[in-house]
Amino acid sequence: MHCENSKSQRYEKIIIALVAVLSVLSAHAQIERQLQEVTVVASRTTNNAEGYTTNLKGTDIAKGKPAVDVLGFLPNISRENGTFKINGLAASEIYVDGVKLSDLSELNNIPGEMIDKVQVKYLAGADQNAAMSGGTIMISLRRPPEGGYYGSVMANADWYSSCGFGNESIGGMVNYRYKNLSVYENLYVGDTKIEESSEQWLDGPDLQTYLTETTKSKGFDFRNRLSLTQQFNSGAQLGGSYLIATSRPRPTSFSMLENSLSAIDKRINAVTQEGTLKFLLPLNKKGAAMELTADYLNRHSNECADYSMDNDVVGATYDKDNLNLWKFKADFLYPRSSRLSWKFGASAQWISSTFTPSASIESDRFSVSSIPTGTSGFTPIVYASAQGMVWKLRYSAGVNWQLNRIGYHDKQADIKSHNTQWAINPTVQLMMPFGSKMNHTVMLNYKRTLSDIPYTAISSVVNWDDPYNYTVGNPNLKAQSADMIMAGLSLFRNKVNITALYAHSHDRIYWQTFQSTENPDVFYTKPVNISGQGVWGFGAEWIESPVKWWKFKLSGRIEITPENITIANIHYGKTRLKEYFYFNNNFRFPNGWGGMLNVNFEPTYKTLDRTYHAVYNVNGKIYKSFLKDNLQVAVEFTPVGNRRKLDRQVGMNKLSYKYTTPVQYVGLSLTWNFSGGKQVDVNVVDGIQDYRETKDNR
């Protein structure tokens, strides 16, 4: 402790000396110069009971890439199929300057160089919905200039070997500060063009088929988020955030079975609006504070669909979906001492949704949704937690009481039903640093989860993936719960990380595959509750910089699932293995050159009646910066890869589905960064919009 104080004093003297020298030079030149922020960093990463915080200012991994690519280089974080995972668990929430992101594409508009620090929490806390198991990623951007701004403008165009040029877009973000008012703006406008091809086989005792499928889609996307925060002299803050996003895709799916052509042509118009208001009030000089948050979410979509057989329209539908969510939350923070802090509060969430179909042409070949339905849900939460330190042991412990109540309304038959579940859910997180320099840590965590009743999975809506496969909901589903234990070992300040996880689920939701009785060549999946199941997980990663210009992250994870269950009169009793391997590389060369090269590999694995065959992918990026790093030209590419093949056992039939679209693509992007003003502190609003979908993983 004495050594740390001595180092801190020496650093303070160095900073004071630097400031004095700069002041003398400024006076001698008799001109006004901007004083840049001076940072002395003993370690970029600090650990606590809930996770870690890392400073990315000036690091090589933040150069030349958007924020969405930076996160994959951080300890214990991986990106799988567009989803970020923390220690193998899907991240529950991602924030940028306190604003919760419901669409991760916002991270594409934020250059990595603008990130100040990232805080990673391994598990969702007691103050969050008990449905959330995975942790939280909180990104803090560089402090905006006083009386000025900083930001970027980006333009992008992609070329795919399957469909040529597509996905042209332009976007940008700006962070602006005027006195005590902070403004954050993130805008995206783009056209999308997608073409997917696939093959499907059916092998059975009475039926053998082979068909090819092609899906083409063109669309338009718009997204804009505006956040404002006003800080008062008393220390109170009032903030608001508003997001509006529109998507207008037009997908068309063609399937050829022998000499028969089937097609589904859809026209979708979806609008999403989110609003957040937040008020923070300090209660005393010791750090006690009250935080009040109100959230609103609305998603509205119209969908028209035409169903064709051999160029004749045999069915047509027009559907309307509307969802509204309101959430109110009150949090109180009370620092008891320098080693103990209490946090407690309550929240209440209401959700309502309606589905209104109108079939203009009925079809025996294509099942459609004909029942107008409505769902409603109410979720109150009360929680209390404590965070502190005993000796060298850091801890965070809390508990919440949560109730899930859902209503389902069949408007055609005027039948209403309700389902209510409640639970008390504890969360405990422990972390102990050790070693002569305290460079190593060991952690142990426990959490109980209660999933939300899956609003989307209980709906009677029929969603066709293609003319021979669709999904439909199940109004009798129960919410699943789970108990989790996580242990971890971090060595050399997060350079080597080893984690172990055990989770046991109850009322697990599984998407079972069925064969249509009316059309034997048509299959559909429907969610069902199955008995509890345990899973073991083990992961390891190594982060190293062998030379100045190269930094890599090598990681792997394995999940072990002992199966002992009977589904559709078939018993599954084997132990299944699921493996993931990642090799991420970041390069930084002189004269503004740099890049990255990432390799992902997932061997074949089985789970109950499904077999997911091996996939791999190699992707990279090369960039060059000009004009003092203000202009960047980048080329992204995917030279090789293998798409997914999925086998499903349906009774005596084996159904195989394989994506055959080539993975090769090249993308070109231009980014212009701008900034001005002097460094100041700023705080922005926190948003907690919360709506998740439960869907089949195909």
C-alpha positions in Angstrom: 0.0 0.0 0.0 2.9 2.3 0.8 4.5 1.6 -2.6 1.2 2.4 -4.4 0.9 5.7 -2.6 4.5 6.6 -3.5 3.9 5.8 -7.1 0.7 7.9 -7.1 2.7 10.9 -5.6 5.4 10.5 -8.3 2.8 10.5 -11.0 1.1 13.6 -9.6 4.5 15.4 -9.6 5.1 14.4 -13.2 1.7 15.7 -14.3 2.2 19.0 -12.4 5.6 19.4 -14.1 4.2 18.8 -17.5 1.4 21.3 -16.9 4.0 23.9 -15.7 6.2 23.3 -18.8 3.2 23.7 -21.2 2.1 26.9 -19.4 5.6 28.4 -19.8 5.7 27.5 -23.5 2.2 29.0 -24.0 3.1 32.3 -22.3 6.4 32.5 -24.2 4.6 32.1 -27.5 1.9 34.6 -26.4 -0.8 32.6 -28.1 -3.6 30.6 -26.8 -3.2 26.8 -27.1 -5.4 23.9 -26.2 -4.2 21.9 -23.2 -4.7 18.2 -24.2 -5.6 15.7 -21.5 -2.7 13.9 -19.9 -3.3 10.4 -18.7 -0.9 8.3 -16.7 -2.1 4.7 -16.8 -0.6 2.1 -14.4 -2.9 -0.6 -15.8 -5.6 -0.2 -18.5 -7.8 -2.9 -16.9 -9.2 -2.9 -13.4 -11.2 -5.8 -12.0 -14.0 -5.8 -9.5 -16.6 -8.2 -8.1 -18.9 -7.8 -11.1 -16.3 -7.8 -13.9 -13.8 -5.3 -15.2 -13.3 -1.9 -16.7 -10.7 -1.3 -19.5 -9.4 2.0 -20.9 -9.2 1.9 -24.7 -7.9 5.4 -25.2 -5.0 5.3 -27.6 -4.9 1.5 -27.9 -4.2 -0.2 -31.2 -7.3 -2.4 -31.1 -9.5 0.7 -31.2 -7.8 2.0 -34.4 -9.3 1.7 -37.8 -12.4 -0.2 -36.9 -16.0 0.5 -35.7 -16.9 -0.2 -32.1 -18.7 -3.4 -33.1 -15.3 -4.9 -34.1 -13.4 -3.6 -31.1 -15.5 -5.5 -28.6 -14.4 -8.9 -29.9 -10.8 -8.2 -28.9 -11.7 -7.6 -25.2 -11.3 -10.3 -22.5 -14.1 -12.8 -22.1 -16.2 -11.3 -25.0 -17.0 -13.1 -28.2 -19.2 -12.4 -31.1 -21.3 -15.4 -32.5 -23.8 -15.0 -35.3 -24.2 -11.3 -34.7 -24.6 -11.7 -30.9 -22.1 -10.7 -28.3 -21.5 -13.2 -25.5 -19.7 -12.8 -22.2 -18.2 -16.0 -20.9 -20.4 -17.9 -23.2 -23.6 -16.2 -22.1 -25.4 -13.8 -24.5 -25.0 -10.2 -23.3 -28.3 -8.9 -21.8 -27.7 -5.2 -22.4 -25.3 -3.0 -24.3 -25.0 0.7 -23.5 -23.3 3.7 -25.2 -22.8 6.6 -22.8 -25.7 5.3 -20.8 -28.1 4.9 -23.7 -29.3 1.3 -24.1 -29.0 -0.1 -27.7 -31.9 -2.2 -29.0 -30.1 -2.4 -32.4 -26.4 -3.3 -32.5 -26.0 -1.7 -35.9 -25.6 1.6 -34.0 -22.1 0.4 -33.1 -21.2 0.4 -36.8 -21.5 4.2 -36.7 -19.1 4.7 -33.8 -15.3 4.6 -34.7 -13.3 2.7 -32.1 -11.0 5.7 -31.6 -13.9 7.5 -30.0 -14.2 5.0 -27.2 -12.8 6.0 -23.9 -13.5 2.9 -21.8 -15.6 -0.2 -21.6 -17.1 -1.7 -18.5 -18.0 -5.4 -18.6 -20.3 -7.0 -16.1 -20.2 -10.8 -16.2 -23.8 -11.4 -15.0 -27.0 -9.4 -14.9 -27.5 -7.8 -11.5 -30.3 -8.0 -9.0 -31.7 -4.7 -10.3 -32.3 -6.1 -13.7 -35.0 -8.4 -15.0 -34.4 -11.9 -13.7 -34.8 -13.2 -17.3 -31.4 -11.7 -18.0 -28.6 -14.1 -17.3 -25.7 -12.7 -19.4 -23.9 -9.6 -18.3 -23.8 -6.0 -19.5 -21.4 -4.1 -21.8 -21.2 -0.4 -21.1 -19.3 1.8 -23.6 -18.2 5.3 -22.6 -17.2 7.6 -25.4 -14.5 10.2 -25.3 -15.6 13.4 -23.5 -16.9 15.9 -26.1 -15.3 19.3 -26.4 -16.7 22.2 -24.5 -18.6 24.5 -26.7 -17.8 22.2 -29.7 -18.3 18.8 -31.0 -16.7 15.6 -32.3 -18.0 12.8 -34.6 -17.7 11.0 -37.8 -19.4 10.5 -41.2 -19.2 7.1 -42.9 -20.2 5.7 -46.3 -20.2 2.0 -47.3 -20.8 -0.2 -50.2 -20.5 -4.0 -50.4 -20.0 -6.6 -53.2 -21.2 -10.2 -52.9 -20.3 -13.0 -55.2 -23.9 -14.2 -55.0 -25.7 -10.9 -56.0 -23.1 -8.3 -56.9 -23.2 -4.8 -55.3 -25.6 -4.2 -52.4 -26.0 -2.7 -48.9 -25.0 0.9 -49.8 -25.3 3.1 -46.8 -24.3 6.4 -45.2 -24.3 7.2 -41.5 -22.7 9.2 -38.8 -22.7 10.3 -35.2 -21.9 13.5 -33.4 -21.3 14.3 -29.7 -21.9 18.0 -28.9 -21.5 20.0 -25.7 -22.9 23.5 -25.0 -22.3 24.6 -21.4 -24.2 22.0 -19.3 -26.2 20.5 -22.3 -24.9 17.4 -24.0 -26.3 16.2 -27.4 -25.7 12.8 -28.9 -26.9 12.0 -32.5 -26.6 8.7 -34.4 -28.0 8.5 -37.9 -28.1 5.7 -40.5 -29.7 5.5 -44.0 -29.2 2.5 -46.3 -30.4 0.2 -49.0 -30.2 -3.6 -48.6 -29.9 -6.3 -51.2 -29.7 -9.9 -50.2 -29.8 -13.2 -52.2 -29.6 -16.5 -50.4 -29.7 -20.0 -51.9 -30.2 -23.3 -50.2 -31.0 -27.0 -50.7 -33.3 -29.3 -48.8 -33.5 -33.1 -48.7 -36.1 -35.4 -47.1 -35.2 -39.1 -46.6 -38.0 -41.3 -45.2 -39.6 -44.7 -45.7 -42.5 -43.4 -47.7 -41.2 -40.0 -49.0 -38.0 -38.8 -50.6 -37.7 -35.3 -52.0 -35.1 -32.9 -53.1 -35.7 -29.2 -53.6 -33.8 -26.0 -54.2 -34.6 -22.6 -52.7 -33.7 -19.0 -53.5 -34.6 -16.0 -51.5 -34.1 -12.5 -52.8 -34.8 -9.3 -50.9 -34.4 -5.6 -51.4 -35.2 -3.0 -48.8 -34.7 0.4 -47.2 -33.6 1.1 -43.7 -33.5 4.3 -41.6 -32.5 4.8 -38.0 -32.0 8.0 -36.0 -31.3 8.4 -32.3 -31.2 11.7 -30.5 -30.2 12.0 -26.8 -30.1 15.2 -24.7 -28.8 15.6 -21.2 -29.0 18.8 -19.0 -26.8 18.9 -15.9 -27.7 21.4 -13.3 -25.4 23.2 -10.8 -26.9 21.2 -8.0 -25.5 18.0 -9.6 -29.0 16.9 -10.7 -29.4 15.6 -14.3 -32.3 15.4 -16.6 -32.0 13.4 -19.8 -34.0 12.0 -22.6 -33.4 9.7 -25.6 -35.6 9.1 -28.7 -35.1 6.5 -31.4 -37.1 6.1 -34.6 -36.3 3.3 -37.0 -38.0 2.1 -40.2 -37.4 -1.0 -42.2 -39.1 -1.8 -45.6 -37.8 -5.2 -46.9 -39.4 -7.1 -49.7 -38.3 -10.7 -49.6 -39.3 -13.2 -52.2 -38.7 -17.0 -51.7 -38.8 -19.4 -54.6 -38.7 -23.2 -54.2 -38.4 -25.8 -57.0 -39.6 -29.4 -56.2 -39.3 -31.6 -59.2 -41.3 -29.5 -61.8 -43.3 -27.6 -59.3 -42.5 -23.9 -58.5 -43.7 -22.4 -55.2 -43.2 -18.8 -54.1 -43.9 -16.4 -51.3 -43.7 -12.7 -52.0 -43.8 -10.4 -49.0 -43.9 -6.6 -48.5 -43.1 -5.5 -45.0 -43.2 -2.0 -43.5 -42.0 -1.8 -39.9 -41.6 1.2 -37.6 -39.9 1.2 -34.2 -40.0 4.1 -31.7 -38.3 4.2 -28.3 -38.3 7.0 -25.7 -36.5 7.3 -22.4 -36.7 10.0 -19.7 -34.3 9.9 -16.7 -33.8 12.1 -13.7 -30.9 11.8 -11.3 -30.9 13.6 -8.0 -28.0 13.6 -5.5 -29.2 13.3 -2.0 -26.1 14.1 0.1 -22.4 14.8 -0.3 -21.5 11.2 0.5 -22.8 10.0 -2.8 -26.3 9.0 -2.0 -28.6 9.5 -5.0 -32.0 8.8 -6.5 -32.6 7.8 -10.1 -36.0 7.8 -11.8 -36.4 6.3 -15.3 -39.4 6.0 -17.6 -39.3 4.0 -20.9 -41.7 3.6 -23.8 -41.4 1.3 -26.8 -43.7 0.9 -29.8 -43.2 -1.5 -32.7 -45.7 -1.4 -35.5 -45.6 -3.4 -38.8 -47.8 -4.2 -41.8 -47.1 -7.3 -43.9 -48.7 -8.3 -47.2 -47.9 -11.7 -48.6 -48.8 -13.6 -51.8 -48.5 -17.3 -52.0 -48.1 -18.9 -55.4 -48.0 -22.4 -57.0 -46.7 -22.6 -60.5 -47.2 -18.9 -61.0 -50.8 -19.0 -59.8 -51.7 -17.0 -56.7 -53.3 -19.5 -54.3 -53.3 -17.4 -51.1 -52.9 -13.8 -49.9 -52.8 -12.2 -46.5 -52.5 -8.8 -44.9 -51.5 -8.7 -41.2 -51.0 -5.9 -38.7 -48.8 -6.2 -35.6 -48.6 -3.6 -32.8 -46.7 -3.7 -29.6 -46.5 -1.2 -26.7 -44.2 -1.4 -23.7 -44.1 1.0 -20.7 -41.5 0.7 -17.9 -41.0 2.8 -14.8 -38.0 2.3 -12.5 -36.8 3.9 -9.2 -33.3 3.3 -7.9 -31.7 4.5 -4.7 -27.9 4.4 -4.0 -26.6 4.7 -0.4 -22.9 4.5 0.3 -22.6 3.2 3.8 -18.9 3.6 4.0 -15.8 3.4 1.8 -16.1 -0.4 1.9 -19.9 -0.8 1.6 -22.6 0.6 -0.7 -26.3 -0.3 -0.7 -28.6 -0.1 -3.7 -32.3 -0.8 -3.7 -35.3 0.0 -5.8 -38.4 -1.2 -7.7 -39.7 -1.3 -11.3 -42.9 -2.2 -13.1 -43.3 -3.1 -16.7 -46.5 -3.3 -18.8 -46.6 -4.8 -22.3 -49.5 -5.2 -24.7 -49.5 -6.5 -28.3 -52.2 -7.2 -30.9 -52.1 -9.2 -34.1 -54.8 -8.5 -36.7 -54.9 -10.8 -39.8 -57.1 -10.5 -42.8 -56.8 -13.2 -45.4 -58.1 -12.0 -48.8 -57.5 -15.4 -50.4 -57.7 -18.7 -48.4 -55.2 -21.5 -49.2 -55.1 -25.2 -48.4 -51.5 -25.4 -49.3 -50.2 -22.5 -47.1 -51.4 -22.4 -43.5 -51.9 -18.8 -42.5 -52.8 -16.9 -39.3 -56.5 -16.2 -39.3 -57.2 -15.6 -35.5 -56.9 -12.1 -34.2 -55.1 -12.2 -30.9 -53.9 -9.9 -28.1 -51.4 -10.4 -25.3 -50.7 -8.4 -22.2 -48.1 -8.7 -19.5 -47.3 -7.2 -16.1 -43.8 -7.6 -14.5 -43.1 -5.9 -11.1 -39.7 -6.2 -9.5 -38.4 -5.2 -6.0 -34.7 -5.6 -5.3 -31.9 -4.8 -2.8 -28.2 -5.3 -3.3 -24.9 -4.6 -1.5 -21.4 -4.1 -3.0 -18.2 -3.8 -1.0 -14.9 -5.3 0.2 -13.8 -7.4 3.1 -10.0 -7.6 3.4 -9.0 -8.2 -0.3 -12.3 -10.0 -1.2 -14.6 -7.9 -3.3 -18.3 -8.9 -3.3 -21.6 -7.9 -4.9 -24.7 -9.6 -3.6 -28.4 -9.0 -4.1 -31.9 -10.5 -4.4 -35.0 -9.5 -6.2 -38.7 -10.6 -6.1 -40.3 -10.8 -9.5 -43.7 -11.6 -10.8 -44.6 -12.5 -14.4 -48.3 -12.3 -15.3 -49.4 -12.7 -18.9 -52.8 -12.5 -20.5 -53.8 -14.2 -23.9 -56.9 -13.2 -25.7 -58.4 -15.1 -28.7 -60.5 -12.3 -30.1 -62.3 -14.6 -32.6 -63.7 -16.9 -30.0 -63.5 -14.2 -27.3 -61.6 -16.6 -25.0 -59.2 -15.1 -22.4 -56.5 -16.9 -20.3 -53.9 -15.9 -17.8 -50.7 -17.4 -16.5 -48.8 -16.1 -13.4 -45.4 -17.0 -12.1 -43.2 -15.5 -9.4 -39.9 -16.2 -7.8 -37.2 -14.9 -5.5 -33.9 -14.6 -7.3 -30.6 -14.2 -5.6 -27.3 -13.1 -7.2 -23.9 -13.4 -5.6 -20.5 -12.4 -7.2 -17.1 -12.7 -5.5 -13.7 -11.7 -6.7 -10.3 -12.0 -5.0 -7.1 -10.6 -6.4 -3.8 -12.4 -5.6 -0.1 -12.4 -6.5 2.8 -10.2 -5.5 1.5 -7.4 -7.8 -2.1 -8.4 -7.6 -2.1 -9.2 -11.3 -4.3 -12.3 -10.9 -7.9 -12.7 -9.9 -10.2 -15.6 -9.1 -14.0 -15.2 -9.2 -17.1 -17.2 -8.2 -20.6 -16.2 -9.1 -24.1 -17.6 -8.6 -27.4 -16.5 -10.1 -31.0 -17.7 -10.4 -33.0 -16.6 -13.4 -36.7 -16.5 -14.3 -37.3 -15.9 -18.0 -40.1 -13.6 -19.2 -43.1 -15.4 -20.4 -42.3 -15.5 -24.1 -44.8 -13.1 -25.7 -43.7 -13.8 -29.2 -43.5 -17.6 -28.8 -47.1 -18.0 -27.5 -48.6 -16.2 -30.5 -50.7 -18.1 -33.1 -49.0 -16.2 -35.9 -47.7 -18.5 -38.7 -44.3 -17.3 -40.1 -43.2 -18.9 -43.3 -39.4 -19.1 -43.7 -39.9 -20.5 -47.2 -42.7 -22.4 -49.1 -41.9 -25.7 -47.2 -41.0 -24.5 -43.7 -42.8 -22.3 -41.2 -43.0 -21.7 -37.4 -46.0 -21.2 -35.2 -46.4 -20.3 -31.5 -47.8 -22.2 -28.5 -50.1 -20.3 -26.1 -49.6 -23.0 -23.4 -45.9 -22.3 -22.8 -44.4 -21.7 -19.4 -41.5 -19.4 -18.7 -38.3 -21.3 -18.1 -36.0 -20.7 -15.1 -32.4 -21.7 -14.3 -29.7 -21.8 -11.7 -26.2 -20.9 -12.7 -22.7 -21.2 -11.1 -19.7 -19.5 -12.8 -16.1 -19.7 -11.7 -13.1 -18.0 -13.3 -9.4 -17.5 -13.1 -7.7 -14.4 -14.7 -3.9 -14.3 -14.9 -1.4 -11.5 -15.8 -4.1 -8.7 -15.8 -6.6 -10.6 -18.1 -4.0 -11.9 -20.6 -5.0 -15.5 -19.7 -8.6 -16.2 -18.7 -10.2 -19.5 -17.8 -13.9 -19.9 -17.0 -16.2 -22.7 -15.9 -20.0 -22.7 -15.9 -22.8 -25.0 -14.8 -26.4 -24.2 -15.4 -29.5 -26.3 -14.8 -32.7 -25.2 -16.5 -36.3 -25.9 -15.7 -39.2 -25.9 -18.2 -36.8 -25.4 -21.0 -38.3 -24.1 -24.2 -37.4 -26.3 -27.2 -38.5 -25.8 -30.9 -39.8 -29.2 -31.9 -40.2 -30.1 -35.6 -43.5 -31.5 -36.9 -44.6 -32.8 -40.3 -47.8 -31.2 -41.8 -50.7 -33.7 -42.0 -52.2 -31.9 -44.9 -49.0 -31.6 -46.9 -46.4 -34.3 -46.1 -43.6 -32.3 -47.8 -44.2 -29.3 -45.5 -42.6 -29.1 -42.0 -43.0 -26.6 -39.1 -41.5 -26.0 -35.7 -43.4 -25.2 -32.6 -42.0 -24.3 -29.1 -42.7 -26.8 -26.3 -41.6 -27.1 -22.7 -39.4 -30.0 -21.9 -37.9 -31.2 -18.6 -35.0 -29.6 -16.9 -31.5 -30.0 -18.3 -28.0 -29.4 -17.0 -25.1 -28.0 -19.1 -21.4 -27.7 -18.3 -19.2 -25.1 -20.0 -15.5 -24.5 -20.0 -13.6 -21.7 -21.8 -10.1 -20.4 -22.1 -8.4 -17.5 -24.0 -5.0 -16.1 -24.4 -4.5 -12.4 -25.3 -0.9 -11.4 -26.3 1.1 -8.9 -28.3 4.2 -10.8 -29.6 5.5 -7.7 -31.4 4.6 -4.1 -31.3 2.5 -4.2 -34.5 0.6 -7.4 -33.8 -1.9 -8.4 -31.1 -4.0 -11.5 -31.1 -6.7 -13.2 -29.1 -6.9 -17.0 -29.2 -10.0 -18.5 -27.5 -12.0 -21.7 -27.3 -15.1 -22.9 -25.5 -16.8 -26.3 -25.0 -20.3 -27.0 -23.7 -21.1 -30.5 -22.4 -24.8 -31.4 -22.2 -25.9 -34.8 -20.8 -29.3 -35.6 -22.4 -31.9 -37.8 -20.8 -35.3 -37.1 -22.3 -37.9 -38.6 -24.6 -39.5 -36.4 -27.3 -42.0 -37.8 -29.8 -41.4 -41.3 -28.5 -37.7 -41.1 -29.2 -35.3 -41.2 -26.2 -32.2 -39.0 -26.3 -29.6 -40.2 -23.8 -26.2 -39.3 -25.1 -23.7 -36.7 -23.8 -23.4 -33.9 -26.4 -20.4 -31.6 -27.0 -20.6 -28.2 -28.6 -17.3 -26.4 -29.3 -16.3 -22.9 -30.5 -12.8 -21.7 -31.5 -11.8 -18.1 -32.4 -8.5 -16.5 -33.5 -8.7 -12.7 -33.7 -5.7 -10.7 -35.0 -5.1 -7.0 -35.0 -2.3 -5.3 -36.9 -1.0 -1.7 -36.7 1.7 -0.6 -39.1 3.5 2.8 -39.6 2.2 5.5 -42.0 -1.5 5.0 -41.1 -1.7 1.3 -42.3 -3.5 -1.4 -40.3 -5.9 -4.2 -40.3 -7.4 -7.3 -38.7 -7.9 -11.0 -39.6 -10.3 -13.2 -37.7 -10.9 -16.9 -38.0 -14.0 -18.7 -36.4 -14.6 -22.5 -36.4 -17.5 -24.5 -34.9 -17.2 -28.3 -35.3 -20.3 -30.4 -35.9 -22.5 -30.8 -32.8 -25.8 -32.5 -32.0 -28.6 -31.5 -29.7 -31.7 -33.7 -29.3 -33.2 -34.3 -32.7 -30.9 -31.8 -34.5 -27.4 -32.0 -36.0 -25.6 -28.8 -36.8 -22.7 -29.5 -39.2 -19.4 -27.7 -39.0 -19.0 -24.1 -40.1 -16.0 -21.9 -40.4 -15.3 -18.3 -41.5 -12.3 -16.2 -42.3 -12.8 -12.4 -42.5 -10.4 -9.4 -42.5 -10.0 -5.7 -43.0 -7.2 -3.4 -44.3 -7.3 0.3 -43.8 -5.2 3.4 -44.5 -5.5 6.7 -42.7 -4.9 10.1 -44.2 -4.9 13.8 -43.2 -3.8 13.2 -39.6 -6.1 10.2 -39.2 -9.2 12.3 -40.1 -9.8 10.3 -43.3 -9.8 6.6 -43.4 -10.3 4.2 -46.4 -11.0 0.6 -45.5 -11.5 -2.7 -47.4 -13.3 -5.5 -45.6 -13.3 -9.1 -47.1 -14.3 -12.7 -46.5 -12.2 -15.0 -48.7 -13.3 -18.4 -47.5 -16.0 -20.0 -45.3 -18.5 -22.8 -45.0 -22.2 -22.2 -44.5 -24.4 -24.1 -42.1 -26.0 -27.5 -42.8 -28.8 -28.6 -40.4 -30.3 -32.1 -40.1 -33.6 -32.7 -38.2 -35.1 -36.0 -37.3 -38.9 -35.9 -37.7 -40.3 -39.3 -36.7 -38.9 -41.8 -39.3 -38.0 -39.0 -41.6 -34.6 -37.1 -41.8 -34.9 -33.5 -43.0 -31.6 -31.8 -44.1 -31.2 -28.1 -44.9 -28.1 -26.5 -46.3 -27.2 -22.9 -47.1 -25.3 -22.9 -50.4 -24.8 -19.1 -50.9 -21.1 -18.3 -51.3 -19.6 -16.4 -48.4 -17.1 -14.3 -50.5 -17.7 -10.6 -50.2 -15.7 -7.3 -50.4 -16.8 -4.1 -48.7 -15.4 -0.6 -49.2 -15.9 2.2 -46.6 -14.9 5.8 -46.2 -14.8 7.5 -42.8 -14.3 11.2 -42.0 -13.6 12.1 -38.3 -13.9 15.6 -37.0 -13.5 17.3 -33.6 -12.9 20.6 -31.8 -12.9 22.4 -28.4 -11.3 21.5 -25.1 -11.8 18.6 -22.9 -14.6 18.6 -20.3 -16.7 16.1 -18.3 -20.1 15.1 -19.5 -22.8 12.6 -18.4 -25.6 11.3 -20.6 -29.0 9.6 -20.1 -29.4 5.9 -19.4 -32.1 4.0 -21.3 -33.6 0.6 -20.3 -35.9 -0.4 -23.2 -36.5 -4.1 -22.8 -38.2 -6.4 -25.4 -36.9 -9.7 -26.6 -38.1 -12.3 -29.0 -38.1 -16.1 -28.6 -37.6 -17.8 -32.0 -36.3 -20.9 -33.6 -32.5 -21.1 -34.3 -32.2 -22.4 -37.8 
